[in-house]
Amino acid sequence: MNKLVLILGASLIFTTTACGGDSAPTTDTSTNSGGTLVANRWNTIKNRGQLICGVSGEVPGFSFVGTNGEYSGIDVDVCRAIAAALFDNPDAVEFRNLSAKERFTALQTGEVDILSRNTTWTLSRATSVGLEFAPVVFYDGQAIMVRKNSAIKSLADLKDKAICVQTGTTTEQNLADQMRKRNITYKPVVFEDVNVTFATYAEGRCDAITADRSALVSRRTTLPKPEDNVVLDEVISSEPLAPAVAKGDAKWSDTVNWVVYALIKGEELGINSQNLGQFTTSNDPDVKRFLGTEGDLGQGLGLTNDFAARIIKHVGNYGELYDRNLGPKTKLNLARGQNQLWSKGGLLYSPPFR
């Protein structure tokens, strides 16, 4: 009798389990390396019909909100490029301003789909914080800004000087490391809010301020007398700035990666928003695969095969993004330098579209 009960019980368990496998809804969740439960982000975004992009909103040239409420900047355009690839609509984006302190939590909890906020790619952020970084969109380095009429020309001249720095960033640690290495004592003046940090410098309460060189050049344009401030030539760190998503959805991270690569590849191939139409009938196999007139590369990402053409049409290639936001016709006038294509001596490089 006991054997019969065991057999019937085992049969019932097997039957229930099998039925459950057929009828139970699939869960779109996975756990990232930071221990955070993340949804299947790609499906969530597609079903929502809109991308939610975390930005700074306070750094001209990268992400900045104008008086008309419109967002602009290279970080903003990266999100617009993703929306173009997903929805054929670069405006299908909601931007959310995030502070340095808020940014990682917002990404981990799913408040935003992507962080496109001049964020440095580091080992700890890719592991313990649980971020999946896309290709670098701006190679930067940390620098120091001082008043032009000061006698400060190098780090050595900052001995016992007050230096404004934002906490919760790689900037704070880099400064401490470099000054320790050089055995230079200094007085850190630390704030969580970037606006307060720069305001304190502008008020003359700090002898210098440190941040990524691009941020210093950008913020200098917002100071009362920009021409009275100078960014020193000395670079104290390497800062590869890249978009990031939460780990846990390979399809979503692949999509973001290849959108960034499409921006770079478009420039490599000489395809931009103005001449795109001239390439649609090209017989070049590289061009045909890139634009989706041949092959099915987009399907592997869950996108249309012409996703790269959508990006170039609506947003442009990387060179167009750079010129529009940081180039010689802007207030920032940042030389491309290492942000040039590899073929022109820079570091930008795209894997093959094949």
N, C-alpha and C positions, 0 to 999 in steps of 0.2 A: 504493500500500500504506500509506504514511504517513497519507494522508488518511482511509483506511478505519479505521485505528487510532484516530485522533483522534475520528472520528464515533462509533465504538463506545464509546470512553472517555467522551465527553460524555454519551452515552445512559445509560451505567451510572451516572454521577454523578447525572444527573437522576432516574433511577429510584430510586436509593438515598435521595436527599433526599426525594422525594415519599413513599416508604414511611415514612421516619423521621418525617415530619410527621404521619402517621396513627397510628403505633404508639408513638412515644416519649411517656413520661409528661410531663405538664405540670409545670413547676416553680412552686412557690408562693413564689418569692423575688423581691425587688426591692431596689435599693440606695437608702438614704435620703440626704439631703443631707449628712449627716455622714460619708458613706463607709461606713456600716455595712450589711452584708447582713442584711435582716430577712425573716422568713418571712411568709407570708400569715397575719397574726395572727388575723383574724376566723375563718377556717376552723380554725386550730389550737385556738382557744378553744372553738368549738362542738364539735369532735371530742373534746376533752378533757373537756368537760362541767363545767368549772370555770374561774373567773377567778382569775388571780394578780395581786394588787394590792400595789404597793409603797407603804408608809406610813412615817411616823416611829415611831409607837407610843409616843411619849414626850411628846406635847403634849395635855393634857386639853382636851376640847372639839373637837379636830380629829382626832387619832388617838391613842388611849391604851389600854394593856392593863391591865385591872383585876386585882384579886387573884384573881379566878375564871378568869383567862385569856381573858376575853371582850374583844373590841375594841369601842370606841365612839368617836364623834366624827363631825363633819360630813364629813371626808374619807373615813372608813370607810363612812358611809351612802351616799356617791356610788358607791362600788364595789358596795355591796349593791343599789343601784338598777339598776346595769348588769346584775348577775346576775339580778335580777328580770325585766328586759326580755328577757334572753337565754334564761333557763331556767325562768322562773316560780318561782324559788327564790332569795331574797335571801341564803341561807346557802351558796350554791355559790361561795364565795370563799375563797381561801387568802391570808392577809395575811403579808407579809414586811417586817420592820423594816429600814429602810435609813437610813444616816447621810447627811448632806449631801454627803459626799465620794463615797459609793457610788451615790447615786440615779441619776445619768445613765448611768453605765456599765451598771447593772443593766437599765435600759430598752433601751439600744442593743444589748446582747448577747442580749436576749430572756429574761433571767432573770425579768422581770415583764412583764405585758401592759400595765400602765398604772401611771403614777406619780400617786398622789393624796396628796400630801405637802406641803401648804402651800408650794408652789413658785411663785415670782414669774415671770410671763410677761415675758420681755425679748426684744429683737430678736436678740441674739447666741445665745440659747438656742434660738430658733426657726430659726436659720440654721446657724451653725457647729456647734452641738451636735446639730442634727438632730431637734429636738422638734416635735411637732404639738400645739399647745395647744387644749384644749376651752374652752368659755365660762367666764368667771370665776365662781367659786363664793363668793369672799369678797374684797371690796375692802378693802385694809388700807393701813397706812402705818407707816413706821419711827418708833420713839420711843425714849425714854431712861427707865430706871428708876433711882431713887436711894433712899437711906434717908431716911425722913421727917424725921429729926432733923438732916439735913445742911442746909447753907445753899444748896444747889444748886436753882435755880428755872428755869434756862434753859441753853441751850448755852454762852452766854457765861461762865457760872459754872463750866464744866468746864475752863477754861484750866489747863494743866499737871496736870490730874487723870488718874488711871488709869481707863481705860474697858475693861471686858471685852467682847470681841466674838468671834463664831465666824468662823473663816476659811472660804473656799470658798463664801461666800454673798454676795448682793447687799448685805447689811448692812455688811460690812467696807468695800466701796468707797463706799457711800453716806455712811458716817461720815467717811471720808477726804475725800471731795468737799466735804461741808458744812463741815467744819472748815477746809479749805483756802480755801474761798470766803469764810469769815468771818475768816480769818487767825488762827485759834485753835490754839495748840499744845496737844497732849495726849499721853498715854502709852497707846498701844494694848496691851492684854494679850490676846493671841490664842491660841485653842485650836481644834483640829479638832473635838473632841467637845463637843456642846452641853451634856451633863451636867456636864462638867468646867468649862465656861464659867460656868454658873450656880452651881456649887458654889464656885468661886473667888470669885464675887461674894458669896455667902452667908457665906463665911469672912471677909469684910471686906478682901480683898486688892485690891479694885477700888472706886473711889469711885462708879462707875456701871456699868450694863450696857445695851447697846443690842440691839434685835431688832425684829421686827414688833410693833406694839402688841398684837395678839391674843396673840402668843406670850408677851409680858411679862405680860399679865393672866393668862394660863393658868399660866405658870410661877410666878407670885407665890403661887398657891394651894398650891404644893408647898414653899415656903420655911418654915423653922422658925417665924417670926413674920410672916405675910403682911401684917398690919396695920402693920408698921413700915416698909413699902416703898411708894413712890408712883411712878406713871407720870406723867411730865411731860406737859403739854398740847401742847407743841411737837411737830409732825410734820415729819420731815426728808426724807420721800420718799413716792412713791406705790408701793404694792405690790399689784398685781392677782394674787391667788392662784388658780391654775387647775390642773386635772388635765392630764396630758400623755401622749401616746403617741409611739412612734417613727414617723418619717415612712416611708412606703413602702406603706401599705395604706389607701387612701382609704375603703374600705368600713368598716374598723374605726374610723377617726377620725370618720366620719360618724355611726356608731352612738353613740359616746361623746358627740359633740356634741348629738345629739337626745335622748339620755337626760337630759342636764343641762337642756336646754330644756324637756323634759317636766316636770321638777320645778318650774321657774319658771312654765310655762304652767298647770299644775294650780292653783297659787296664784292666778294671774290670773283663772282661771275660777271660783274659789271651790270647787274640788273637792279634798277631802282624804280621808284614810283612813277617817274616820268617816261621811262622807255620800256616799261614792262610789256606793252602791246607789241613791240618790235620783236620780242623773244618768243612769243606764243607759237610762232610758226617755225622756230629754229629746228634744224636737223641735228644739232649737237646733242648727243645722248645724255650728257651731264645736265644740260639745260632742260631737256625734256623730262627727265626724272625729277629734277628739282621743282619744276612747275606743275608736275602731275599730268602732263599730256601723254606720258608713257609710264607704264608700271603702276604699282599700287602701294607705294611707300606709306601714304597717309593711312591706309587701312590698318597697318600695324600699330598705329597710335590711337585708332578709333576715330580718326579724322577723315575728312575728304582728301582725295589725292592731290588736290590743288591747294592744300593748306598753306604752303609757302608762298604761292602766288597771292593768296588772300592777305597775307602779312605784308608783302611788298606793296600791294595795291593800296592798302589802308594806312600803313604806318611808315613804309620805306625800309631800306636796308640799314645796317648798323651805321654806316658813314652818314646817312641822312639823319639818323637819330642824334648822332654826335654833333654834327654841324648845327642842327636846329636848336640844341640845348646848351652846348658847351663850346661851339666853334668860334671862329674869328669874327662872325657877325653878331655875337652875343656880348653882353657885358663881361662875362667870365673870360672869354678868349683863351681857353686852355689849349695849349698845343697837344696834339694827339699823342706824340711820343710813343711810349710802349703800348698804347691803345690803338696803334696802327695794325693793319693786317700783317701777318707773318711775312708775306711777300714784299712788304715795304719796310722791313726791319722791326716790326712790332711783335706782339705776343698773341694776337688774335688768330685763331685757327679753327676750322670746322672739320670734323670727320666727313668722309664721303657720304653723299646722298645716294646710296645704292644698296 
